[in-house]
Amino acid sequence: MANVFSSNYAIPSSANVLSVLWQLTRVMKTAGWSYRASGNSLTKDTTGIATNDLWGTNATPTSDTYSNIKTTIAAGSNAALLPQGTITVASTTGFSASGSISIVTSNGWQTVAYTGGGGGGTTFTGCTLGAGTMYTGAAVTQGASTVSFDGVGAWWTAAGPLTVKIPLNASPTGTPIRGEIITQSTSGATGELIGYVWDPVGSSGWASVLPQATQESTTIASGSNGVALTTGTINVASTTGFASIGNILVWSSPVATTIAAGSNGASLPQGTINVASTTGFPTSGIIYVTTASGTQTVYYTGTSGGNSFTGCVNGAGAMSTGGNVSGAQSPVQVAYTGTSGGNSFTGCTGGSGTMTTGNAVTGLSACFDGTHTITGGISGATVAPTGTVVYYQRELSFGKLTTDLLNGNIYYIVADCALEANMLYSTLASSVGCTSTVWPGGGGTNNTFTNVSAVSSTNLNLCLRGTGNSTAGSDTWFSGGAATYATSGHAQMACTNAIPSAGVSADGSFWNALSTNTANIMTGFVFTRVDDCEPGDLDPYICLQNNSVSGASWVRTSATSYLSYSINYSTGLLFSTGSFCWVGYQARGCTVFARDVCCGYYNCLEYQQSIGGTVISYTSGTIRLVSHPATTTPIIRESPLIYTNATITTIATLKQFKGRPRWLQATSIGNALDTLDGKTWMCVLNYAIGNGTPSILLGPYDGSTVPLT
């Protein structure tokens, strides 16, 4: 998969930027972010099948079309089943006299042809095509295969690149080189070594890896509908592209049981919970137990006698006979030893829950295991993993309220696919509380941010915009502060390749930049890979959410509240020592739970530091390379250092350099919308020599287009 761009995308108006956010999801999906679930005000889809995406179904998502000519179904067509000869709407003003419209029905977006009624009035006549039931208030847009969410609630969830944690019980033989390609014997798995950590005192450690295996996808076929995992054979639509032996992730419905008499009246926490049956549950993990206090998350270390969970911790409230107990929801990891007939995996082991026709199945052509030797491609160093390999999945979710065209929610999570699947938004999408208008994590039954473990009470969902556990408190997706979005302005967007392949790591970084009505002020946000990160970092990514919030409010604290501040590209905020501008995880997946927290970070630049009393800074004019043959040498460019502010008391001894953003740079030349390096980088903030303000560059840009204001 290649990098994908959307250049000079038209901003509808200063009061409507929803379609810009929608277009960003199309760019992400085209670049390889994997569709997981969506809602469109009438229905939700949780199949994970790209063509079922309620935000657009084209095989090339950037070909999807957003329409700003829109209306809604009126009472006269409420509950009517397409096709219908006449369709009643709020107004046909602005629509062509005849043509095609797209309508949200119980079957998703439907294309309907009409021969009359457009241009005024309240009915389309001579209508044909379409399927599903129409409902009052459902969106209607001009054109075939178009979408619009301007007047309805909607949300969208996708998964990005995986990272792998490989446990070690001995230090490497030799010295592995960070960034080199590693290969495992027998499994054939390859990946980019982010780094490794080893504690000789505790004899423990892990390697952090970005896998370089092709990710395939298919769906559960009818032959496995209703079948519980573990099972020897899994029937799917196709095994084309999958390896003959390997691992798959199966999106299944959770296995369930009920409280037995032995735990009737007992209040959580309890070391042992008696149930009707533990069949289908993993030997350790997470269960959800319904008590008098509601649904409780309980962690267990074992099962006994086929009817009890042991080593249980966490939870509150009294249990009662017959109360529901369910397992952690999908995805679950399944190993297989073969394929058959082009439509089934054989020799399958692992996993839990019940499979349903149409649910997603994804895989890696070769997965790391916890047994065989791993060798560095450059260093020749070897490591011998021992234990369970953990795959970490990162997911993003975007949501909007019914009539809001400027504000909404953005959530981010990185979770262990096995033990923390309950945290994933693709899991929450299947909950009762998540509806066609309430996004995953937006509140309601089983639809809230959850703790990572019984040991840590810190929430590990990152609420980037808006409010966690609620649809209230939405905040601006993009904001220029005092500057508003440019009238007849444009937005620039990019997403790097998010699909790994042989010798190629997935990246998945993305950014957007919107012009405002003030020159050299642009607005937007960035999600980028971090280079020079800590060697044990399992989430080498960071989110730029520029704001004026005090750093103490987000450093090493629960990240469930919204940021009600401007997020324009501003050096005053980007390099402030009072307010943070980056959001990420300090040590995702660290075995010391107190270090595994959400964190706000700051920026600093080497070229603004004092050296021997002389300031080498952006106030001194353009800074250029010296060791270069050109008469006028290239300008120096620097990725800022992302760090924690040691003056904040909550940092204590956990001061940190997170790393440097791969796709954001500072330099001493340029105005907003200038391009560099053959239009492969674009400036979003101008250089001001008088006050030492550097120019800020985002990349990659598309290499050919002149960006417009």
Secondary structure, DSSP 8 states (H G I E B T S, - for coil): ---EEEEEEE--BTTB-HHHHHHHHHHHHHHT-EEEEEE-SS-EE-S--GGG-TT---SSGGG-EE-S-EEEB-GGGTT-EES-S-EEBS--TTS-SSEEEEEEETTEEEEEEESB-TTSSSEEBS-B---EE--TT-EEEESTTEE--TTS-EEEEEEEEEEEEEEESS--BS---TT-EEEETTT--EEEEEEEEEETTTTEEEEEEEE-S-EEEEEB-GGGTT-EES-S-EEBS--TTS-SSEEEEE--B--EEEB-GGGTT-EES-S-EEBS--TTS-SSEEEEEEETTEEEEEEESEEETTTEEES-B---EE--TT-EEEE--S-EEEEESEEETTTEEES-B---EE--TT-EEEEESS---SSS-EEETTT--EE-B-S--EEEEEEEEEEE-SS-SSEEEEEEEEEETTTSGGGSHHHHTTSSS--SSS-TTSSSTT-S--BS-SS---B--EEEES-TT-SSS-EESS-BTTB-B-TT-EEEEEE-----BTTB-----EEEEEEBSSTTBEE--EEEEEES--TT-S--EEEE-----BGGGTTTS---S---S--B--HHHHT-SSB--EEEESSTT-SSGGG--EEEEEEE-GGGEEETTEEESGGG---B-SS-SSSS--B-EE--EEE--TTSTTTTT---EEEEETTEEEES---TT-EETTTTEEEEE--BGGGTB-EEEE----SS-----
